[in-house]
Amino acid sequence: MNKASIKEHDVKPYFDMEAFIFLSRETRLGAGAAERLAWLWCQWLELLKVREVSMGEISWLAVWLPENVEDLVDETWGKSPSEGYMVNSLAQFMCMSSVQELLPQVAEGGCAPSPRPAQALREALAGLGIPYKEDTPLLSRRYAVVTHYPYRGGCEICHLQSRCPKGQGQAESAGIVLPGYEREEENKG
C-alpha cells in the first residue's frame, strides 16, 4: 500500500464573535466571557493542527485540537456547565472555522462531509495521532474534522449521512455536540 503524503497548512482562523454566538445559540456574551473565549482562541491557535492527507489522487483535510483541549473543556464543564458549554462550543467552532477557511463551500453547505474511513485513511490518521475509534467511522479526538479535499459535495457524499438528522432531511444539524453525547451517537450506529 502506498504511503500517505502529509502536507501541513498554516491556518489561523479569525475569531468571528457573531458567527460563534449563532453557532452556540447564545443571544449575547458578557464582557468577561467574551474576553475568556478570545484568550482561549489565541491559546488554541498555537495547538491547532491542519493537515492535508493525500494517497495518489485522493486527498482529505484533517483538522484537530489535541487532547489537552478536551481535558480543559471537561474540567471547565465540571466547575461550571454554562462555561463548559461555551468552551466546548469554542473548540468545535475553531475546527469548523479552519475547515471553512480552506473550503469555503463547507460554510455554504453547513457541514464538512465525512469520508468513508478506508484503511489507507485510517492508517494515515493514526500516524498523525488521531486514529478512528476501533471499527467505527468516529475519530478518537473530540475536536477533529476529516473531510474531502478539495470539496466534493455535501450530504450526498457523507459517510455518516445515515446517522445525521440533516443528512436524513429530518432536521437541521445540531450546532454543538455536548461532551459525552458523541458516545451516545456511537451506540446508535
C-alpha positions as CSV (number, residue, x, y, z in Angstrom):
1,M,0.0,0.0,0.0
2,N,1.2,3.5,-0.8
3,K,2.4,5.7,2.0
4,A,0.3,8.8,2.6
5,S,1.7,12.2,1.8
6,I,1.1,14.7,4.6
7,K,1.1,18.5,4.0
8,E,0.8,21.0,6.8
9,H,-1.5,24.0,6.3
10,D,-0.8,27.1,8.3
11,V,-4.4,28.2,9.1
12,K,-5.1,30.8,11.7
13,P,-8.9,31.5,11.5
14,Y,-10.2,34.8,12.7
15,F,-12.5,34.6,15.8
16,D,-15.8,35.7,14.4
17,M,-17.8,36.5,17.5
18,E,-21.1,36.9,15.7
19,A,-20.8,33.5,13.9
20,F,-19.7,31.9,17.3
21,I,-22.8,33.4,19.0
22,F,-25.0,32.0,16.3
23,L,-23.4,28.5,16.4
24,S,-23.6,28.3,20.1
25,R,-27.2,29.5,20.1
26,E,-26.4,32.2,22.6
27,T,-28.2,35.6,22.5
28,R,-25.3,37.6,24.0
29,L,-22.0,37.2,25.8
30,G,-20.9,39.2,28.8
31,A,-17.6,41.1,28.6
32,G,-15.8,38.6,30.9
33,A,-17.0,35.6,28.9
34,A,-16.1,37.2,25.6
35,E,-12.6,38.0,26.9
36,R,-12.0,34.5,28.2
37,L,-13.2,33.0,24.9
38,A,-10.9,35.4,22.9
39,W,-8.0,34.4,25.2
40,L,-8.6,30.7,24.7
41,W,-8.9,31.2,21.0
42,C,-5.4,32.7,20.9
43,Q,-4.0,29.9,23.1
44,W,-5.6,27.2,21.0
45,L,-4.4,28.7,17.6
46,E,-1.0,27.5,18.7
47,L,-2.3,24.0,19.2
48,L,-4.4,23.7,16.1
49,K,-3.4,21.1,13.6
50,V,-4.4,21.3,9.9
51,R,-3.1,18.6,7.6
52,E,-3.8,17.6,4.0
53,V,-3.5,13.8,3.7
54,S,-3.0,12.5,0.1
55,M,-3.0,9.0,-1.3
56,G,-2.5,9.1,-5.0
57,E,-5.2,11.2,-6.5
58,I,-7.4,11.3,-3.3
59,S,-6.9,13.9,-0.6
60,W,-8.6,14.7,2.7
61,L,-8.3,17.6,5.1
62,A,-7.8,16.8,8.8
63,V,-8.3,19.5,11.4
64,W,-8.0,18.8,15.1
65,L,-7.2,20.1,18.6
66,P,-5.1,18.0,21.0
67,E,-6.4,16.0,24.0
68,N,-5.3,18.7,26.5
69,V,-8.1,20.9,25.0
70,E,-10.6,18.1,25.7
71,D,-9.2,17.9,29.3
72,L,-9.7,21.7,29.8
73,V,-13.2,21.5,28.4
74,D,-14.1,18.6,30.8
75,E,-12.5,20.4,33.7
76,T,-14.4,23.6,32.9
77,W,-17.6,21.7,32.5
78,G,-17.2,20.2,35.9
79,K,-16.8,23.6,37.5
80,S,-19.5,25.4,35.5
81,P,-21.8,23.7,33.0
82,S,-22.6,27.1,31.3
83,E,-18.9,28.0,30.9
84,G,-18.1,24.4,29.9
85,Y,-20.7,24.6,27.2
86,M,-19.2,27.8,25.8
87,V,-15.6,26.4,25.9
88,N,-16.8,23.2,24.2
89,S,-18.6,25.3,21.5
90,L,-15.4,27.4,21.0
91,A,-13.3,24.3,20.3
92,Q,-15.8,23.0,17.8
93,F,-16.1,26.4,16.2
94,M,-12.3,26.7,15.8
95,C,-12.2,23.4,14.0
96,M,-15.0,24.3,11.6
97,S,-13.7,27.8,11.1
98,S,-10.4,26.2,10.0
99,V,-12.1,23.9,7.6
100,Q,-14.1,26.7,6.1
101,E,-11.0,28.9,5.6
102,L,-9.7,26.3,3.2
103,L,-13.0,25.0,1.9
104,P,-15.5,27.9,1.8
105,Q,-18.1,25.7,0.3
106,V,-18.4,23.9,3.7
107,A,-19.8,27.1,5.2
108,E,-22.4,27.3,2.4
109,G,-23.5,23.6,3.0
110,G,-23.4,23.8,6.7
111,C,-21.2,20.8,7.3
112,A,-18.0,19.0,6.2
113,P,-19.0,15.7,4.8
114,S,-17.2,12.8,6.4
115,P,-15.3,10.4,4.0
116,R,-15.5,6.6,4.2
117,P,-12.8,5.6,6.6
118,A,-10.8,3.5,4.2
119,Q,-7.9,1.5,5.6
120,A,-5.3,4.0,4.0
121,L,-7.1,6.9,5.6
122,R,-7.3,5.1,9.0
123,E,-3.5,4.4,8.9
124,A,-2.6,7.9,7.9
125,L,-4.7,9.5,10.6
126,A,-3.4,7.0,13.2
127,G,0.1,8.1,12.2
128,L,-1.0,11.7,12.9
129,G,-2.3,10.8,16.4
130,I,-6.0,11.0,15.6
131,P,-7.0,7.4,14.9
132,Y,-10.5,6.3,14.3
133,K,-12.2,4.6,17.3
134,E,-11.8,0.8,16.6
135,D,-14.2,-0.2,13.8
136,T,-16.3,3.0,13.8
137,P,-16.3,6.0,11.5
138,L,-15.7,8.2,14.5
139,L,-12.4,9.8,15.3
140,S,-10.7,9.4,18.7
141,R,-10.3,13.2,19.2
142,R,-13.4,15.0,20.2
143,Y,-12.4,18.2,18.4
144,A,-11.5,16.8,15.0
145,V,-12.8,17.0,11.5
146,V,-11.9,15.0,8.4
147,T,-13.4,15.8,5.1
148,H,-12.7,15.5,1.4
149,Y,-10.1,17.9,0.0
150,P,-10.8,19.7,-2.3
151,Y,-14.5,20.0,-1.7
152,R,-16.5,17.2,-3.5
153,G,-20.1,17.8,-2.3
154,G,-22.3,17.9,0.7
155,C,-24.6,15.5,2.5
156,E,-24.9,13.3,-0.6
157,I,-21.3,12.1,-0.2
158,C,-21.1,12.0,3.6
159,H,-20.3,8.6,5.0
160,L,-22.2,9.5,8.2
161,Q,-25.4,10.5,6.3
162,S,-27.5,7.7,7.8
163,R,-26.6,8.9,11.3
164,C,-27.2,12.5,10.7
165,P,-30.6,14.3,11.1
166,K,-29.6,16.8,8.5
167,G,-28.5,14.1,6.1
168,Q,-31.8,12.3,6.6
169,G,-33.8,15.5,5.9
170,Q,-35.3,15.2,9.4
171,A,-34.0,18.5,10.8
172,E,-31.1,20.9,10.6
173,S,-27.9,19.5,12.1
174,A,-27.2,20.4,15.7
175,G,-24.9,23.3,16.2
176,I,-22.9,21.8,19.0
177,V,-22.2,18.3,20.3
178,L,-22.0,18.2,24.0
179,P,-19.2,16.3,25.7
180,G,-20.4,12.7,26.4
181,Y,-23.1,12.8,23.8
182,E,-20.8,11.7,21.0
183,R,-20.6,8.4,22.8
184,E,-24.4,8.1,22.7
185,E,-24.3,8.6,18.9
186,E,-21.7,5.8,18.6
187,N,-24.0,3.3,20.3
188,K,-26.9,4.2,18.0
189,G,-25.0,3.3,14.8
